[in-house]
């Protein structure tokens, strides 16, 4: 925040000891209560060198600050061992509202990235299986991160690393050959393929020979068998059509759909480089890269039968992505259970002397649970994302019909509400936390929900329409006493974006728009915004700023903001 820097510079100027403004800036805090001021500097560390009690130091420094040039600060107060700084509310409000008015949705833009490229591996569902709630987290966290990085000046490349290869396809082909029909699969591709997959595993419990048959079909697929390849491609094409419906509904696009199969011919060069560098060791007939020096288990590159593994494929993918995109950072938005895997990948790339390995970043997240347990496609314990989105949209339609039946574009607005509810429910949680799936909780339209934030924005839009906001080039004066909690929240938007970037955590943005909504709704309940007095237009500019920031905050989360609800 700009005022933190200004305060640190003022403190540096009056301190008798040599302290840089950067050192001071790191110590400045935000008081817990508004009446305690806007910024606070703790004097406790100075007590060691001055040999004076902190309250005495605070009193002395406060006196010097009061007698100097205060800039945007109204006054300073010594309270205990702290110096509390109070901003000139009217001046700060005027400057901030003018900045937001001029920058509009570019308020909060940062040039940290300097147009460098970041690749983001996200979503990555398995083909021939339904898009479950289990894949929601990677999809919405990854999409929001791409928008946060773009807001901070990076170029992003979103990669949907599809699960389109592996022994499961041999099992699926086996199941289709035994029990499937072309007619049934064409009628309802994903559901029919899911039922075949579940039936395979249920039958294999009493007929274990099916497992070998599944492996045999996958081997035929790997060897280019025409029948196997045709079925595999058909399963993949049908899956992508179904996935695209869901992605379109959520407004998510990708720059690449290069999945596991894409790297089939790119793994052998990785093995050759590892051999040339003397990094491969034999372990029980398998080829591994030892990572004892960094206290990690060996990274398995080739099994004893010569088959490559996920690690080989991910090494090939990382190498391809760097050559293709020259990334400065490569994010992998993948569940927390894969943390060891990505530590190994990064370590092996570093041993291969790739300097860009430093940019490999695993962004882990907790699981979506059902009844306290991980969802499993194999056991049929799965909640389909499409069903959840459909239910959420239908509930939104019902609410609109009850509360605002004459609303235009009801279907489009219901889609914004419904999908927003599902996305926000995920993103408001710190990504490392597990989330218990609850349709009832997700679809609530009150409390800490996406629809609550969307409704707050429509309230602001309604005020602007009724109040006939005039653009007077920012000359309005606003006492900014009742408005101060809202002004304080608006000031924090750029810093919130920066912290969300540093922590790869969209929940900071979600919590921010909730806080701003709550502050604005409280203000709305206490102040007659459209009152006929000299500050009316200034208040409307505050309302306009709130709407700009709410819409931009929701956009960064991947959520649309309707003008009416």
Secondary structure per residue as TSV (DSSP state, phi and psi in degrees):
chain	resnum	aa	ss	phi	psi
A	1	X	-	360.0	137.4
A	2	X	H	-59.8	-37.6
A	3	X	H	-71.6	-27.4
A	4	X	H	-63.3	-44.0
A	5	X	H	-64.2	-43.6
A	6	X	H	-62.3	-42.0
A	7	X	H	-64.0	-41.1
A	8	X	H	-65.0	-35.2
A	9	X	H	-69.1	-39.1
A	10	X	H	-63.6	-43.1
A	11	X	H	-64.6	-41.4
A	12	X	H	-61.8	-34.2
A	13	X	H	-71.3	-29.6
A	14	X	H	-98.6	-12.2
A	15	X	-	-73.2	132.8
A	16	X	S	-73.6	-32.1
A	17	X	S	-80.1	163.4
A	18	X	-	-85.6	108.7
A	19	X	-	-136.0	129.3
A	20	X	-	-75.2	154.9
A	21	X	H	-63.4	-28.2
A	22	X	H	-65.5	-43.5
A	23	X	H	-62.3	-40.3
A	24	X	H	-69.2	-41.5
A	25	X	H	-56.4	-36.1
A	26	X	T	-67.6	-21.4
A	27	X	T	-93.1	-17.6
A	28	X	-	-66.5	135.5
A	29	X	B	-118.4	167.0
A	30	X	-	-103.4	121.2
A	31	X	-	-57.9	152.2
A	32	X	S	-68.2	-36.4
A	33	X	S	-117.8	143.6
A	34	X	G	-59.8	-34.4
A	35	X	G	-68.6	-12.5
A	36	X	G	-87.7	2.8
A	37	X	-	109.1	-174.8
A	38	X	S	-104.0	-30.4
A	39	X	E	-140.5	150.5
A	40	X	E	-137.4	136.9
A	41	X	E	-113.7	118.5
A	42	X	E	-80.7	132.8
A	43	X	-	-97.3	6.7
A	44	X	T	-62.8	-38.0
A	45	X	T	-68.1	-27.4
A	46	X	H	-71.8	-20.8
A	47	X	H	-62.4	-29.9
A	48	X	H	-65.2	-40.3
A	49	X	H	-91.3	-31.5
A	50	X	H	-86.7	-19.4
A	51	X	-	58.3	37.8
A	52	X	S	-124.2	151.8
A	53	X	-	-67.4	144.1
A	54	X	H	-51.6	-42.4
A	55	X	H	-60.2	-35.7
A	56	X	H	-68.8	-41.8
A	57	X	H	-61.5	-45.6
A	58	X	H	-60.4	-43.9
A	59	X	H	-62.7	-43.6
A	60	X	H	-64.8	-49.0
A	61	X	H	-64.9	-37.4
A	62	X	H	-61.0	-40.9
A	63	X	H	-61.2	-42.3
A	64	X	H	-67.6	-39.3
A	65	X	H	-65.0	-40.6
A	66	X	H	-63.4	-33.1
A	67	X	H	-85.2	-9.0
A	68	X	S	-96.2	-170.0
A	69	X	-	-77.1	122.5
A	70	X	-	-96.3	-13.4
A	71	X	T	58.6	-125.6
A	72	X	T	-79.6	0.6
A	73	X	E	-90.2	138.1
A	74	X	E	-85.2	-44.6
A	75	X	E	-163.1	169.7
A	76	X	E	-129.6	144.6
A	77	X	E	-133.1	137.2
A	78	X	E	-91.6	119.1
A	79	X	E	-129.1	107.1
A	80	X	T	61.8	-127.3
A	81	X	T	-95.2	17.0
A	82	X	E	-116.0	151.1
A	83	X	E	-111.1	111.3
A	84	X	E	-92.9	129.1
A	85	X	E	-105.1	132.9
A	86	X	E	-111.6	123.1
A	87	X	E	-76.4	153.2
A	88	X	-	-74.7	101.4
A	89	X	H	-58.7	-45.7
A	90	X	H	-62.4	-43.9
A	91	X	H	-66.1	-46.2
A	92	X	H	-63.9	-43.3
A	93	X	H	-60.9	-44.6
A	94	X	H	-61.5	-46.7
A	95	X	H	-64.0	-43.3
A	96	X	H	-66.9	-46.7
A	97	X	H	-65.0	-35.3
A	98	X	H	-66.0	-40.0
A	99	X	H	-62.8	-45.9
A	100	X	H	-66.9	-39.1
A	101	X	H	-61.3	-40.4
A	102	X	H	-75.0	-42.6
A	103	X	H	-84.1	-24.6
A	104	X	G	52.8	-127.3
A	105	X	G	-71.0	-4.7
A	106	X	G	-88.8	-1.0
A	107	X	T	-62.6	130.1
A	108	X	T	95.2	-6.9
A	109	X	-	-61.6	139.5
A	110	X	-	-128.6	148.6
A	111	X	-	-107.2	38.7
A	112	X	S	-65.3	-40.5
A	113	X	S	-76.5	-22.2
A	114	X	T	50.1	40.4
A	115	X	T	64.4	15.7
A	116	X	-	-73.6	158.3
A	117	X	E	-95.1	136.3
A	118	X	E	-122.7	125.7
A	119	X	E	-93.8	143.7
A	120	X	E	-130.0	115.6
A	121	X	E	-90.6	113.2
A	122	X	-	-144.8	165.7
A	123	X	-	68.9	-80.0
A	124	X	-	49.4	54.9
A	125	X	-	-73.2	163.5
A	126	X	B	-87.7	131.0
A	127	X	T	-70.3	158.0
A	128	X	T	68.3	13.3
A	129	X	S	-131.7	151.2
A	130	X	-	-69.6	156.5
A	131	X	-	-79.6	102.9
A	132	X	B	-93.0	171.0
A	133	X	G	-61.7	-22.9
A	134	X	G	-62.7	-25.6
A	135	X	G	-95.6	-4.1
A	136	X	H	-60.4	-43.3
A	137	X	H	-61.1	-51.7
A	138	X	H	-58.7	-38.3
A	139	X	H	-66.6	-52.0
A	140	X	H	-79.3	-33.2
A	141	X	H	-66.6	-46.0
A	142	X	H	-63.6	-41.8
A	143	X	H	-64.4	-43.1
A	144	X	H	-65.3	-40.1
A	145	X	H	-61.5	-38.2
A	146	X	H	-62.0	-37.9
A	147	X	H	-73.3	-34.8
A	148	X	H	-66.1	-45.4
A	149	X	H	-63.3	-39.4
A	150	X	H	-64.8	-40.0
A	151	X	H	-61.1	-27.6
A	152	X	T	-97.3	14.2
A	153	X	T	93.2	11.0
A	154	X	-	-93.8	158.5
A	155	X	E	-98.4	129.3
A	156	X	E	-112.8	148.2
A	157	X	E	-124.0	112.8
A	158	X	E	-92.7	121.6
A	159	X	E	-115.5	121.1
A	160	X	-	-94.6	92.7
A	161	X	-	-79.4	80.5
A	162	X	-	-59.3	140.8
A	163	X	B	-82.9	81.7
A	164	X	-	-118.1	25.6
A	165	X	-	-152.0	158.3
A	166	X	S	128.4	172.3
A	167	X	H	-62.6	-22.1
A	168	X	H	-61.2	-26.3
A	169	X	H	-75.8	-29.2
A	170	X	H	-65.4	-39.8
A	171	X	H	-66.4	-40.8
A	172	X	H	-67.4	-40.8
A	173	X	H	-62.8	-42.0
A	174	X	H	-58.2	-47.7
A	175	X	H	-62.6	-41.4
A	176	X	H	-64.5	-42.1
A	177	X	H	-64.1	-34.5
A	178	X	H	-80.9	-44.5
A	179	X	H	-127.7	-11.6
A	180	X	-	-88.8	160.3
A	181	X	-	-134.1	148.8
A	182	X	H	-60.7	-38.8
A	183	X	H	-61.6	-46.8
A	184	X	H	-67.3	-40.2
A	185	X	H	-67.0	-40.9
A	186	X	H	-65.2	-33.6
A	187	X	H	-65.9	-44.0
A	188	X	S	-149.1	77.1
A	189	X	H	-53.1	-57.6
A	190	X	H	-66.3	-45.5
A	191	X	H	-63.8	-40.7
A	192	X	H	-66.9	-42.7
A	193	X	H	-64.7	-37.9
A	194	X	H	-62.9	-44.4
A	195	X	H	-64.2	-37.9
A	196	X	H	-64.3	-41.0
A	197	X	H	-65.0	-44.8
A	198	X	H	-64.8	-41.8
A	199	X	H	-62.5	-37.1
A	200	X	H	-57.9	-50.0
A	201	X	H	-68.8	-36.1
A	202	X	H	-65.5	-42.7
A	203	X	H	-70.6	-36.0
A	204	X	H	-65.4	-20.8
A	205	X	T	-64.6	-34.3
A	206	X	T	-102.3	-14.7
A	207	X	-	-128.4	73.7
A	208	X	T	-59.0	-18.6
A	209	X	H	-63.6	-19.2
A	210	X	H	-62.5	-34.0
A	211	X	H	-59.2	-42.7
A	212	X	H	-66.5	-37.8
A	213	X	H	-63.8	-38.4
A	214	X	H	-63.8	-42.8
A	215	X	H	-63.6	-38.7
A	216	X	H	-63.7	-41.8
A	217	X	H	-66.3	-36.7
A	218	X	H	-67.3	-37.1
A	219	X	H	-63.0	-40.3
A	220	X	H	-62.7	-37.8
A	221	X	H	-63.0	-45.9
A	222	X	H	-62.1	-33.2
A	223	X	T	-85.4	3.5
A	224	X	T	85.7	21.1
A	225	X	-	-57.6	128.1
A	226	X	H	-61.7	-43.1
A	227	X	H	-63.3	-45.8
A	228	X	H	-64.8	-43.8
A	229	X	H	-63.9	-38.7
A	230	X	H	-63.9	-44.3
A	231	X	H	-65.2	-44.7
A	232	X	H	-58.1	-46.3
A	233	X	H	-65.7	-37.8
A	234	X	H	-64.2	-47.2
A	235	X	H	-57.4	-41.8
A	236	X	H	-67.3	-47.5
A	237	X	H	-60.9	-42.7
A	238	X	H	-65.4	-39.2
A	239	X	H	-64.0	-45.0
A	240	X	H	-63.3	-34.9
A	241	X	H	-62.1	-43.0
A	242	X	H	-68.9	-42.5
A	243	X	H	-61.3	-40.0
A	244	X	H	-63.3	-33.6
A	245	X	H	-58.3	-43.1
A	246	X	H	-71.3	-44.7
A	247	X	H	-61.1	-40.7
A	248	X	H	-63.6	-40.4
A	249	X	H	-62.1	-37.4
A	250	X	H	-90.7	-2.3
A	251	X	T	70.0	33.9
A	252	X	-	-110.6	130.9
A	253	X	-	-122.8	159.6
A	254	X	-	-126.4	152.9
A	255	X	S	-91.9	-18.5
A	256	X	B	-153.1	139.0
A	257	X	-	-112.2	24.2
A	258	X	-	-68.0	108.5
A	259	X	-	-99.1	-160.4
A	260	X	G	-60.9	-40.3
A	261	X	G	-63.2	-29.0
A	262	X	G	-59.0	-26.4
A	263	X	G	-99.8	9.3
A	264	X	T	-56.7	-38.6
A	265	X	T	-95.7	10.2
A	266	X	S	-114.1	4.2
A	267	X	S	-88.4	-34.5
A	268	X	H	-60.8	-40.5
A	269	X	H	-58.4	-31.9
A	270	X	H	-64.8	-45.9
A	271	X	H	-60.9	-40.6
A	272	X	H	-64.0	-41.5
A	273	X	H	-63.5	-43.3
A	274	X	H	-61.7	-38.7
A	275	X	H	-67.0	-45.5
A	276	X	H	-59.9	-35.7
A	277	X	T	-87.1	0.6
A	278	X	T	68.2	31.5
A	279	X	-	-95.7	-13.1
A	280	X	E	-86.8	134.5
A	281	X	E	-125.0	152.4
A	282	X	E	-93.0	137.0
A	283	X	E	-142.7	107.5
A	284	X	T	53.7	39.9
A	285	X	T	86.6	-12.4
A	286	X	E	-93.3	160.5
A	287	X	E	-103.0	125.2
A	288	X	E	-133.1	161.0
A	289	X	E	-109.8	119.5
A	290	X	-	-76.1	137.8
A	291	X	-	-127.6	30.0
A	292	X	G	-58.7	-33.1
A	293	X	G	-64.1	-21.6
A	294	X	G	-117.1	21.8
A	295	X	T	57.4	43.1
A	296	X	-	-120.3	150.7
A	297	X	-	-66.6	160.5
A	298	X	-	-59.1	147.5
A	299	X	E	-94.1	117.0
A	300	X	E	-78.4	119.6
A	301	X	E	-101.3	-43.1
A	302	X	E	-138.4	134.9
A	303	X	-	-73.9	170.9
A	304	X	T	-62.4	-25.2
A	305	X	T	-89.1	7.5
A	306	X	S	89.8	-4.0
A	307	X	-	-73.0	140.3
A	308	X	B	-84.2	166.6
A	309	X	-	-127.3	-177.3
A	310	X	H	-54.7	-39.9
A	311	X	H	-61.4	-45.2
A	312	X	H	-59.4	-43.5
A	313	X	H	-66.2	-42.6
A	314	X	H	-70.0	-31.4
A	315	X	H	-65.6	-43.5
A	316	X	H	-64.2	-40.0
A	317	X	H	-64.8	-43.5
A	318	X	H	-62.0	-43.1
A	319	X	H	-65.6	-43.0
A	320	X	H	-62.9	-44.8
A	321	X	H	-64.6	-37.0
A	322	X	H	-67.4	-43.1
A	323	X	H	-63.9	-38.3
A	324	X	H	-77.8	-39.3
A	325	X	H	-118.0	-10.5
A	326	X	-	49.6	52.8
A	327	X	-	-70.2	150.4
A	328	X	S	-93.0	-22.8
A	329	X	E	-149.7	143.1
A	330	X	E	-128.2	109.0
A	331	X	E	-92.2	140.4
A	332	X	E	-121.0	102.5
A	333	X	E	-88.0	86.5
A	334	X	-	-134.9	147.9
A	335	X	-	-50.3	154.6
A	336	X	G	-58.3	-27.9
A	337	X	G	-67.0	-12.5
A	338	X	G	-98.6	13.1
A	339	X	H	-58.3	-45.6
A	340	X	H	-61.5	-43.5
A	341	X	H	-54.8	-47.5
A	342	X	H	-74.4	-27.8
A	343	X	H	-63.1	-41.3
A	344	X	H	-66.2	-43.5
A	345	X	H	-59.4	-48.2
A	346	X	H	-62.3	-41.5
A	347	X	H	-66.0	-41.1
A	348	X	H	-66.1	-42.4
A	349	X	H	-61.4	-38.1
A	350	X	H	-65.4	-40.1
A	351	X	H	-66.8	-25.5
A	352	X	T	-79.9	3.4
A	353	X	T	69.2	28.1
A	354	X	-	-88.4	111.7
A	355	X	G	-62.4	-30.3
A	356	X	G	-71.1	-5.0
A	357	X	G	-60.2	-25.6
A	358	X	G	-59.2	-27.0
A	359	X	G	-81.8	-8.7
A	360	X	E	-69.5	119.5
A	361	X	E	-133.5	116.1
A	362	X	E	-83.2	127.4
A	363	X	E	-108.6	91.1
A	364	X	-	-79.2	163.6
A	365	X	-	-152.1	159.6
A	366	X	-	-74.6	175.9
A	367	X	-	-90.8	156.0
A	368	X	E	-91.3	115.2
A	369	X	E	-103.2	154.4
A	370	X	E	-129.9	119.4
A	371	X	T	55.9	37.8
A	372	X	T	79.2	2.3
A	373	X	E	-123.6	152.6
A	374	X	E	-65.4	139.8
A	375	X	-	-69.7	141.7
A	376	X	B	-133.2	119.8
A	377	X	T	-67.7	-38.3
A	378	X	T	-59.4	-39.8
A	379	X	T	-92.4	3.4
A	380	X	T	77.9	6.3
A	381	X	B	-90.8	81.1
A	382	X	-	-143.3	142.6
A	383	X	-	-111.2	125.4
A	384	X	B	-81.2	131.4
A	385	X	H	-60.8	-39.2
A	386	X	H	-60.4	-39.4
A	387	X	H	-64.5	-41.9
A	388	X	H	-65.2	-43.6
A	389	X	H	-63.9	-41.3
A	390	X	H	-62.3	-45.9
A	391	X	H	-62.1	-41.3
A	392	X	H	-65.7	-41.9
A	393	X	H	-67.0	-39.9
A	394	X	H	-64.1	-38.3
A	395	X	H	-65.6	-40.0
A	396	X	H	-63.2	-41.5
A	397	X	H	-60.6	-42.1
A	398	X	H	-63.0	-44.3
A	399	X	H	-62.7	-42.5
A	400	X	H	-64.5	-41.6
A	401	X	H	-62.9	-35.6
A	402	X	H	-76.4	-41.0
A	403	X	H	-98.8	-28.8
A	404	X	-	-148.5	64.3
A	405	X	T	-62.6	-22.6
A	406	X	T	-88.8	5.3
A	407	X	-	-62.7	135.4
A	408	X	T	-75.4	156.3
A	409	X	T	52.7	42.6
A	410	X	H	-57.5	-40.5
A	411	X	H	-65.4	-45.2
A	412	X	H	-62.8	-42.2
A	413	X	H	-67.7	-38.6
A	414	X	H	-61.6	-37.6
A	415	X	H	-65.0	-41.1
A	416	X	H	-62.5	-43.7
A	417	X	H	-65.1	-48.9
A	418	X	H	-64.2	-49.4
A	419	X	H	-68.8	-36.9
A	420	X	H	-60.8	-38.5
A	421	X	H	-61.4	-44.1
A	422	X	H	-69.0	-46.1
A	423	X	H	-65.1	-44.9
A	424	X	H	-65.7	-37.9
A	425	X	H	-57.2	-35.7
A	426	X	H	-76.0	-50.6
A	427	X	H	-73.5	-17.4
A	428	X	T	-73.8	-15.1
A	429	X	S	-89.3	138.5
A	430	X	-	-54.6	131.9
A	431	X	T	-61.0	-24.8
A	432	X	T	-78.3	-12.8
A	433	X	S	-78.7	141.5
A	434	X	-	-71.9	148.5
A	435	X	E	-119.8	126.1
A	436	X	E	-82.0	120.4
A	437	X	-	-66.3	125.8
A	438	X	-	-145.6	107.6
A	439	X	H	-61.0	-39.5
A	440	X	H	-61.5	-46.6
A	441	X	H	-65.0	-41.0
A	442	X	H	-65.3	-33.4
A	443	X	T	-95.6	5.3
A	444	X	-	-63.4	143.0
A	445	X	S	-106.3	7.9
A	446	X	S	-126.1	163.2
A	447	X	S	83.2	-147.2
A	448	X	S	-85.3	72.9
A	449	X	S	-131.2	163.9
A	450	X	H	-62.2	-46.0
A	451	X	H	-59.1	-31.7
A	452	X	H	-63.2	-43.8
A	453	X	H	-68.2	-42.5
A	454	X	H	-60.7	-41.9
A	455	X	H	-65.1	-38.2
A	456	X	H	-59.2	-40.6
A	457	X	H	-67.2	-40.0
A	458	X	H	-66.8	-32.3
A	459	X	H	-62.2	-43.8
A	460	X	H	-63.0	-43.0
A	461	X	H	-63.0	-38.4
A	462	X	H	-64.0	-41.5
A	463	X	H	-62.5	-42.2
A	464	X	H	-64.0	-37.5
A	465	X	H	-69.0	-45.4
A	466	X	H	-70.2	-37.6
A	467	X	H	-83.0	-10.2
A	468	X	T	53.0	66.9
A	469	X	-	-54.7	131.3
A	470	X	-	-105.6	138.2
A	471	X	-	-91.1	106.2
A	472	X	-	-113.0	27.4
A	473	X	T	59.0	29.1
A	474	X	T	73.6	26.9
A	475	X	-	-89.2	-7.8
A	476	X	-	-67.0	145.7
A	477	X	-	-103.0	138.4
A	478	X	-	-132.7	123.1
A	479	X	-	-61.2	-31.2
A	480	X	-	59.2	35.0
A	481	X	S	-86.4	-60.2
A	482	X	T	-65.4	-29.5
A	483	X	T	-81.0	-11.1
A	484	X	H	-57.7	-42.2
A	485	X	H	-58.3	-35.8
A	486	X	H	-71.8	-43.7
A	487	X	H	-58.2	-43.8
A	488	X	H	-59.3	-43.1
A	489	X	H	-64.9	-44.2
A	490	X	H	-59.9	-37.7
A	491	X	H	-60.3	-30.0
A	492	X	T	-82.8	-6.3
A	493	X	H	-59.7	-52.1
A	494	X	H	-59.3	-40.3
A	495	X	H	-67.5	-34.8
A	496	X	H	-64.7	-41.4
A	497	X	H	-62.0	-43.7
A	498	X	H	-61.7	-43.0
A	499	X	H	-67.5	-37.4
A	500	X	H	-62.7	-37.6
A	501	X	H	-65.6	-49.3
A	502	X	H	-61.6	-33.3
A	503	X	H	-101.5	-0.4
A	504	X	T	49.1	49.1
A	505	X	-	-135.2	96.4
A	506	X	T	-63.7	-18.9
A	507	X	H	-61.5	-24.8
A	508	X	H	-65.0	-36.3
A	509	X	H	-70.6	-42.4
A	510	X	H	-62.1	-44.5
A	511	X	H	-65.3	-35.6
A	512	X	H	-63.5	-49.0
A	513	X	H	-66.3	-28.6
A	514	X	H	-65.8	-47.0
A	515	X	H	-62.1	-42.3
A	516	X	H	-64.9	-41.3
A	517	X	H	-62.2	-44.1
A	518	X	H	-64.5	-42.6
A	519	X	H	-63.4	-41.9
A	520	X	H	-68.2	-43.3
A	521	X	H	-64.9	-34.1
A	522	X	H	-65.5	-44.4
A	523	X	H	-61.0	-44.1
A	524	X	H	-58.9	-37.9
A	525	X	H	-75.2	-21.1
A	526	X	H	-103.2	-23.7
A	527	X	S	-121.3	138.4
A	528	X	-	-83.4	91.9
A	529	X	T	-63.1	-38.3
A	530	X	T	-92.7	18.5
A	531	X	-	-61.0	144.2
A	532	X	S	-85.3	84.1
A	533	X	S	-147.7	169.7
A	534	X	T	-58.5	-22.8
A	535	X	T	-91.9	1.4
A	536	X	H	-56.3	-49.8
A	537	X	H	-67.0	-33.9
A	538	X	H	-64.8	-39.5
A	539	X	H	-64.9	-38.2
A	540	X	H	-65.7	-32.8
A	541	X	H	-66.7	-33.1
A	542	X	H	-64.7	-45.1
A	543	X	H	-59.4	-43.0
A	544	X	H	-61.3	-42.3
A	545	X	H	-63.6	-40.8
A	546	X	H	-60.2	-45.5
A	547	X	H	-62.6	-42.8
A	548	X	H	-58.3	-46.6
A	549	X	H	-73.7	-38.3
A	550	X	H	-62.6	-45.2
A	551	X	H	-63.2	-40.4
A	552	X	H	-70.3	-39.3
A	553	X	H	-61.6	-44.4
A	554	X	H	-64.5	-40.4
A	555	X	H	-58.7	-42.3
A	556	X	H	-65.2	-25.1
A	557	X	T	-85.2	-6.4
A	558	X	T	85.2	26.8
A	559	X	-	-121.9	136.5
A	560	X	-	-86.0	153.2
A	561	X	-	-118.8	101.8
A	562	X	-	-67.3	151.8
A	563	X	S	-80.6	-23.9
A	564	X	-	-135.4	154.3
A	565	X	-	-142.5	360.0
